[in-house]
Amino acid sequence: MAIKNYKLKISSSKDELFKLQRFIEEIGDDYNINNNYFGNILITLNEAVENAIEHGNKNDINKKIIIEFSSKDEGLSFIIKDEGEGFNFNEIPDPTIEENDEQKGRGIFLMKNLSDEILYHPEKTAIELIFKISSINKELSNYRAQLLNNYKSETINKENKAH
């Protein structure tokens, strides 16, 4: 399977979130991602993009959010970039600690718990979400299906010639 670049650019509006779902569905189909992982990816990316809209781009519909996908050795990687000023990832409060304001840090907490790794790229005002899952290589899957079909056809032909 040829490497396919996946990139989505949306305006900073929650009305654009349906495009994110279609984007993730296309990747899920191409990489044969099962429903459990798909749900985690969808919820995590939705939260990351909503944070980028609200906190990064301050709901400015003239600012864009870019979501890039790549399949790496360590897993499936999604980078979410906004046009905001960035933030100090390490200063986000843990919402599970009672003395912290429970309204802050919930999104990051959710992303940390539903993804396998989250990296902050302050120079790009971006976060990277990594899901350490392996998908069935679509090319390999199609190749195996073709071999099975060829075998089935040959078997039927042999049976027809024998009769």
C-alpha contacts under 8 A as a table, 3 or more apart, distances in Angstrom:
res1	aa1	res2	aa2	distance
1	M	137	N	7.82
1	M	138	K	6.81
1	M	139	E	4.81
5	N	68	E	7.99
5	N	69	F	7.12
5	N	70	S	7.05
6	Y	27	I	7.88
6	Y	68	E	5.80
6	Y	69	F	5.21
6	Y	70	S	7.06
7	K	66	I	7.02
7	K	67	I	5.65
7	K	68	E	4.46
7	K	69	F	6.39
8	L	20	L	7.56
8	L	23	F	7.15
8	L	66	I	5.65
8	L	67	I	5.09
8	L	68	E	6.48
9	K	64	K	6.56
9	K	65	I	5.67
9	K	66	I	4.48
9	K	67	I	6.42
10	I	13	S	7.95
10	I	16	E	6.39
10	I	19	K	7.84
10	I	64	K	5.59
10	I	65	I	5.37
10	I	66	I	6.57
11	S	16	E	6.73
11	S	61	I	5.36
11	S	62	N	6.57
11	S	63	K	6.11
11	S	64	K	4.65
11	S	65	I	6.26
12	S	16	E	7.57
12	S	52	A	7.78
12	S	53	I	4.84
12	S	54	E	7.92
12	S	57	N	6.66
12	S	59	N	5.62
12	S	60	D	5.88
12	S	61	I	4.54
12	S	62	N	7.03
12	S	63	K	5.90
12	S	64	K	5.71
12	S	65	I	6.51
13	S	16	E	5.60
13	S	17	L	7.64
13	S	53	I	6.50
13	S	59	N	6.46
13	S	60	D	7.74
13	S	61	I	5.83
14	K	17	L	5.41
14	K	50	E	6.98
14	K	53	I	7.46
15	D	18	F	7.08
16	E	19	K	5.70
16	E	20	L	7.30
17	L	20	L	5.10
17	L	21	Q	6.70
17	L	46	N	7.27
18	F	21	Q	5.16
18	F	22	R	6.48
19	K	22	R	5.16
19	K	23	F	6.09
20	L	23	F	4.95
20	L	24	I	6.20
20	L	46	N	7.39
21	Q	24	I	5.18
21	Q	25	E	6.07
21	Q	42	L	6.82
22	R	25	E	4.96
22	R	26	E	6.18
23	F	26	E	5.31
23	F	27	I	6.51
24	I	27	I	5.10
24	I	28	G	5.98
24	I	38	F	7.89
24	I	41	I	7.80
24	I	42	L	6.77
25	E	28	G	4.88
25	E	29	D	6.09
25	E	38	F	7.99
26	E	29	D	5.16
26	E	30	D	6.15
27	I	30	D	5.06
27	I	31	Y	5.94
28	G	31	Y	5.28
28	G	32	N	5.54
28	G	33	I	4.80
28	G	34	N	7.59
28	G	38	F	6.66
29	D	32	N	5.11
29	D	33	I	6.72
30	D	138	K	6.47
31	Y	135	S	5.54
31	Y	136	I	6.33
31	Y	137	N	6.44
31	Y	138	K	6.13
32	N	135	S	5.79
32	N	136	I	5.92
32	N	137	N	7.73
32	N	138	K	7.10
33	I	37	Y	6.44
33	I	38	F	6.17
33	I	135	S	5.82
33	I	136	I	7.86
34	N	37	Y	5.68
34	N	38	F	6.06
35	N	38	F	4.79
35	N	39	G	6.04
36	N	39	G	5.32
36	N	40	N	6.59
37	Y	40	N	5.13
37	Y	41	I	6.15
38	F	41	I	5.12
38	F	42	L	6.00
39	G	42	L	5.11
39	G	43	I	6.10
40	N	43	I	5.35
40	N	44	T	5.99
40	N	114	L	5.66
40	N	115	S	7.16
41	I	44	T	5.20
41	I	45	L	5.95
41	I	114	L	7.57
41	I	115	S	7.33
41	I	131	F	7.79
42	L	45	L	5.36
42	L	46	N	5.90
43	I	46	N	5.13
43	I	47	E	6.18
44	T	47	E	5.22
44	T	48	A	6.23
44	T	110	L	7.07
44	T	111	M	5.11
44	T	114	L	6.36
44	T	115	S	7.03
45	L	48	A	4.91
45	L	49	V	6.01
45	L	111	M	7.91
46	N	49	V	5.23
46	N	50	E	6.06
47	E	50	E	5.10
47	E	51	N	6.13
47	E	107	G	6.05
47	E	110	L	7.96
47	E	111	M	7.21
48	A	51	N	5.12
48	A	52	A	6.22
48	A	80	I	7.16
48	A	107	G	7.29
48	A	108	I	7.85
48	A	111	M	7.34
49	V	52	A	4.90
49	V	53	I	6.14
49	V	65	I	7.52
49	V	80	I	6.98
50	E	53	I	5.05
50	E	54	E	6.08
51	N	54	E	5.17
51	N	55	H	5.37
51	N	56	G	6.68
51	N	107	G	7.31
52	A	55	H	5.58
52	A	56	G	4.47
52	A	57	N	6.04
52	A	65	I	7.12
52	A	80	I	7.88
52	A	81	K	7.56
52	A	82	D	5.84
52	A	84	G	7.83
53	I	56	G	5.87
53	I	57	N	5.15
53	I	58	K	6.13
53	I	59	N	5.29
53	I	60	D	7.65
53	I	65	I	7.52
53	I	82	D	7.74
54	E	57	N	6.12
54	E	58	K	4.80
54	E	59	N	5.14
55	H	58	K	5.27
55	H	59	N	7.74
55	H	84	G	7.73
56	G	82	D	6.09
56	G	83	E	6.60
56	G	84	G	4.24
56	G	85	E	6.70
56	G	86	G	6.64
57	N	60	D	5.70
57	N	63	K	6.23
57	N	64	K	7.77
57	N	82	D	6.41
57	N	83	E	5.79
57	N	84	G	4.86
58	K	84	G	7.62
60	D	63	K	5.59
61	I	64	K	7.31
63	K	82	D	7.69
63	K	83	E	6.24
64	K	82	D	6.28
64	K	83	E	6.58
65	I	80	I	6.97
65	I	81	K	5.60
65	I	82	D	4.65
65	I	83	E	7.09
66	I	79	I	7.84
66	I	80	I	5.76
66	I	81	K	5.14
66	I	82	D	6.59
67	I	78	F	6.66
67	I	79	I	5.56
67	I	80	I	4.60
67	I	81	K	6.50
68	E	78	F	5.52
68	E	79	I	5.12
68	E	80	I	6.66
69	F	76	L	7.38
69	F	77	S	5.61
69	F	78	F	4.57
69	F	79	I	6.54
70	S	76	L	6.15
70	S	77	S	5.26
70	S	78	F	6.67
71	S	75	G	6.09
71	S	76	L	4.64
71	S	77	S	6.04
72	K	75	G	5.16
72	K	76	L	5.97
72	K	77	S	6.82
74	E	130	I	7.84
74	E	132	K	6.05
75	G	130	I	6.15
75	G	131	F	5.41
75	G	132	K	4.24
75	G	133	I	5.57
75	G	134	S	6.60
76	L	130	I	5.54
76	L	131	F	5.12
76	L	132	K	6.41
76	L	133	I	6.84
76	L	134	S	7.94
77	S	128	E	6.64
77	S	129	L	5.71
77	S	130	I	4.55
77	S	131	F	6.56
78	F	128	E	5.52
78	F	129	L	5.17
78	F	130	I	6.48
79	I	126	A	6.57
79	I	127	I	5.70
79	I	128	E	4.30
79	I	129	L	6.39
80	I	126	A	5.37
80	I	127	I	5.50
80	I	128	E	6.41
81	K	124	K	6.84
81	K	125	T	5.86
81	K	126	A	4.23
81	K	127	I	6.79
82	D	125	T	6.09
82	D	126	A	6.48
83	E	125	T	6.99
84	G	125	T	6.70
85	E	125	T	6.79
86	G	122	P	6.11
86	G	125	T	4.89
86	G	126	A	7.74
87	F	122	P	7.28
87	F	125	T	7.86
88	N	91	E	5.49
88	N	92	I	7.21
88	N	122	P	7.88
89	F	92	I	5.80
89	F	120	Y	6.67
92	I	104	K	7.46
92	I	105	G	5.56
92	I	108	I	7.78
93	P	100	N	6.42
93	P	101	D	7.80
93	P	104	K	6.55
93	P	105	G	5.38
94	D	97	I	5.86
94	D	100	N	6.79
94	D	104	K	7.98
94	D	105	G	5.98
94	D	106	R	7.62
94	D	109	F	7.01
95	P	98	E	7.36
95	P	100	N	5.98
95	P	101	D	6.69
95	P	102	E	4.76
95	P	103	Q	7.31
95	P	104	K	6.57
95	P	105	G	5.71
95	P	106	R	5.86
95	P	109	F	7.31
96	T	100	N	7.67
96	T	102	E	7.30
97	I	100	N	5.66
98	E	101	D	7.75
98	E	102	E	7.71
100	N	104	K	7.94
101	D	104	K	5.88
102	E	105	G	7.34
102	E	106	R	7.14
103	Q	106	R	6.62
104	K	107	G	7.88
105	G	108	I	5.42
105	G	109	F	6.02
106	R	109	F	4.95
106	R	110	L	6.05
107	G	110	L	5.10
107	G	111	M	6.21
108	I	111	M	5.02
108	I	112	K	6.06
109	F	112	K	5.19
109	F	113	N	6.29
110	L	113	N	5.20
110	L	114	L	6.16
111	M	114	L	5.30
111	M	115	S	5.88
111	M	118	I	7.51
111	M	129	L	7.95
112	K	115	S	5.60
112	K	116	D	7.09
112	K	117	E	6.73
112	K	118	I	6.23
113	N	116	D	7.36
115	S	118	I	6.98
115	S	129	L	6.40
115	S	130	I	6.14
115	S	131	F	5.43
116	D	129	L	7.61
116	D	130	I	5.76
116	D	131	F	5.11
116	D	132	K	6.03
117	E	129	L	5.94
117	E	130	I	5.04
117	E	131	F	6.82
118	I	127	I	6.91
118	I	128	E	5.62
118	I	129	L	4.71
118	I	130	I	6.28
119	L	127	I	5.57
119	L	128	E	4.98
119	L	129	L	6.57
120	Y	125	T	7.92
120	Y	126	A	6.18
120	Y	127	I	4.45
120	Y	128	E	6.33
121	H	124	K	5.57
121	H	125	T	6.01
121	H	126	A	5.10
121	H	127	I	5.69
121	H	128	E	7.50
122	P	125	T	4.78
122	P	126	A	6.36
123	E	126	A	7.75
136	I	140	L	7.46
136	I	141	S	6.66
137	N	140	L	5.25
137	N	141	S	6.08
138	K	141	S	4.90
138	K	142	N	6.03
139	E	142	N	5.14
139	E	143	Y	6.03
140	L	143	Y	4.97
140	L	144	R	6.11
141	S	144	R	5.21
141	S	145	A	6.23
142	N	145	A	5.02
142	N	146	Q	6.14
143	Y	146	Q	5.08
143	Y	147	L	6.24
144	R	147	L	5.04
144	R	148	L	6.21
145	A	148	L	5.09
145	A	149	N	6.21
146	Q	149	N	5.02
146	Q	150	N	6.08
147	L	150	N	5.06
147	L	151	Y	6.08
148	L	151	Y	5.08
148	L	152	K	6.10
149	N	152	K	5.02
149	N	153	S	6.11
150	N	153	S	5.09
150	N	154	E	6.11
151	Y	154	E	5.13
151	Y	155	T	6.08
152	K	155	T	5.10
152	K	156	I	6.20
153	S	156	I	5.16
153	S	157	N	6.11
154	E	157	N	5.04
154	E	158	K	6.11
155	T	158	K	5.16
155	T	159	E	6.17
156	I	159	E	5.05
156	I	160	N	6.11
157	N	160	N	5.08
157	N	161	K	6.19
158	K	161	K	5.18
158	K	162	A	6.18
159	E	162	A	5.11
159	E	163	H	6.54
160	N	163	H	5.37
